[in-house]
């Protein structure tokens, strides 16, 4: 058995993956999963979700809702990660622009200092 870490648990499931049928779902995990499902419009009780994932019989309507919630949460996660990647790229571009602006301003100040120094040396005083 491999040790549990942030990359996956002892069953080699990633922490953001949803449990599959037949696995035990803890109370805390069930509550978290119900909150995720509620964000996409599917309201279930944590106890009922534990029963469904443990293999209890369910109606077609319940299974449809759970499957929809799983797909919708996956899409929301992908959208959120894409947004974060865009923000990181935008931040990187902004930092590069600010760095180049500082380099250009430093160059201009150096040129101004050079011209002032040359004009003082050329003056007859």
ZANUVEX-607686 format. One record per residue (C-alpha): x, y, z; residue in one letter. Coordinates in nm, 2 decimals. Layout:
<r <X,Y,Z>,a> ...
# end
This chain:
<r <0.00,0.00,0.00>,x> <r <0.14,0.34,-0.09>,x> <r <0.15,0.62,0.16>,x> <r <-0.12,0.88,0.16>,x> <r <-0.01,1.22,0.03>,x> <r <-0.15,1.53,-0.15>,x> <r <-0.10,1.36,-0.49>,x> <r <-0.34,1.08,-0.40>,x> <r <-0.47,0.86,-0.13>,x> <r <-0.40,0.49,-0.06>,x> <r <-0.64,0.39,-0.34>,x> <r <-0.45,0.61,-0.58>,x> <r <-0.74,0.85,-0.62>,x> <r <-0.65,1.22,-0.65>,x> <r <-0.80,1.44,-0.39>,x> <r <-1.02,1.63,-0.64>,x> <r <-1.16,1.31,-0.80>,x> <r <-1.50,1.20,-0.70>,x> <r <-1.53,0.85,-0.54>,x> <r <-1.67,0.57,-0.75>,x> <r <-1.94,0.32,-0.67>,x> <r <-1.85,0.07,-0.40>,x> <r <-1.61,0.30,-0.21>,x> <r <-1.69,0.42,0.14>,x> <r <-1.76,0.79,0.16>,x> <r <-1.70,0.96,0.49>,x> <r <-1.93,1.21,0.65>,x> <r <-1.70,1.50,0.59>,x> <r <-1.65,1.40,0.22>,x> <r <-2.02,1.36,0.17>,x> <r <-2.09,1.70,0.31>,x> <r <-1.83,1.86,0.09>,x> <r <-1.96,1.67,-0.21>,x> <r <-2.32,1.79,-0.13>,x> <r <-2.19,2.15,-0.12>,x> <r <-2.03,2.11,-0.46>,x> <r <-2.35,1.96,-0.60>,x> <r <-2.55,2.25,-0.45>,x> <r <-2.33,2.50,-0.64>,x> <r <-2.45,2.35,-0.96>,x> <r <-2.81,2.32,-0.85>,x> <r <-2.84,1.96,-0.73>,x> <r <-2.95,1.94,-0.37>,x> <r <-2.90,1.60,-0.19>,x> <r <-2.85,1.50,0.17>,x> <r <-2.51,1.38,0.26>,x> <r <-2.66,1.06,0.41>,x> <r <-2.84,0.98,0.09>,x> <r <-2.53,1.05,-0.11>,x> <r <-2.33,0.80,0.11>,x> <r <-2.60,0.54,0.05>,x> <r <-2.60,0.60,-0.33>,x> <r <-2.22,0.57,-0.36>,x> <r <-2.23,0.26,-0.14>,x> <r <-2.46,0.09,-0.39>,x> <r <-2.81,0.14,-0.25>,x> <r <-3.09,0.12,-0.50>,x> <r <-3.19,0.46,-0.65>,x> <r <-3.44,0.60,-0.88>,x> <r <-3.36,0.71,-1.23>,x> <r <-3.42,1.07,-1.13>,x> <r <-3.17,1.05,-0.85>,x> <r <-2.90,0.89,-1.07>,x> <r <-2.96,1.15,-1.34>,x> <r <-2.92,1.43,-1.09>,x> <r <-2.60,1.28,-0.94>,x> <r <-2.45,1.22,-1.29>,x> <r <-2.54,1.57,-1.39>,x> <r <-2.38,1.71,-1.07>,x> <r <-2.06,1.52,-1.13>,x> <r <-2.03,1.64,-1.49>,x> <r <-2.12,2.00,-1.39>,x> <r <-1.87,2.01,-1.11>,x> <r <-1.60,1.88,-1.34>,x> <r <-1.68,2.16,-1.59>,x> <r <-1.68,2.42,-1.32>,x> <r <-1.34,2.30,-1.20>,x> <r <-1.20,2.31,-1.55>,x> <r <-1.34,2.67,-1.60>,x> <r <-1.19,2.78,-1.27>,x> <r <-0.85,2.63,-1.36>,x> <r <-0.86,2.79,-1.70>,x> <r <-0.94,3.13,-1.54>,x> <r <-0.65,3.09,-1.30>,x> <r <-0.41,3.01,-1.59>,x> <r <-0.53,3.32,-1.77>,x> <r <-0.48,3.54,-1.47>,x> <r <-0.13,3.40,-1.42>,x> <r <-0.04,3.47,-1.78>,x> <r <-0.18,3.82,-1.75>,x> <r <0.01,3.88,-1.43>,x> <r <0.33,3.76,-1.59>,x> <r <0.29,3.99,-1.88>,x> <r <0.22,4.28,-1.65>,x> <r <0.53,4.21,-1.45>,x> <r <0.74,4.18,-1.77>,x> <r <0.60,4.51,-1.89>,x> <r <0.67,4.68,-1.56>,x> <r <1.03,4.54,-1.56>,x> <r <1.09,4.66,-1.92>,x> <r <0.95,5.00,-1.83>,x> <r <1.19,5.03,-1.54>,x> <r <1.48,4.94,-1.76>,x> <r <1.38,5.20,-2.02>,x> <r <1.34,5.47,-1.75>,x> <r <1.67,5.38,-1.60>,x> <r <1.83,5.41,-1.95>,x> <r <1.67,5.75,-2.00>,x> <r <1.79,5.88,-1.66>,x> <r <2.14,5.76,-1.74>,x> <r <2.13,5.94,-2.07>,x> <r <2.00,6.26,-1.90>,x> <r <2.28,6.23,-1.64>,x> <r <2.54,6.18,-1.91>,x> <r <2.42,6.49,-2.11>,x> <r <2.41,6.71,-1.79>,x> <r <2.76,6.59,-1.70>,x> <r <2.89,6.66,-2.05>,x> <r <2.74,7.01,-2.06>,x> <r <2.89,7.09,-1.72>,x> <r <3.23,6.98,-1.84>,x> <r <3.20,7.19,-2.16>,x> <r <3.10,7.51,-1.99>,x> <r <3.37,7.78,-1.95>,x> <r <3.31,7.83,-1.58>,x> 
# end
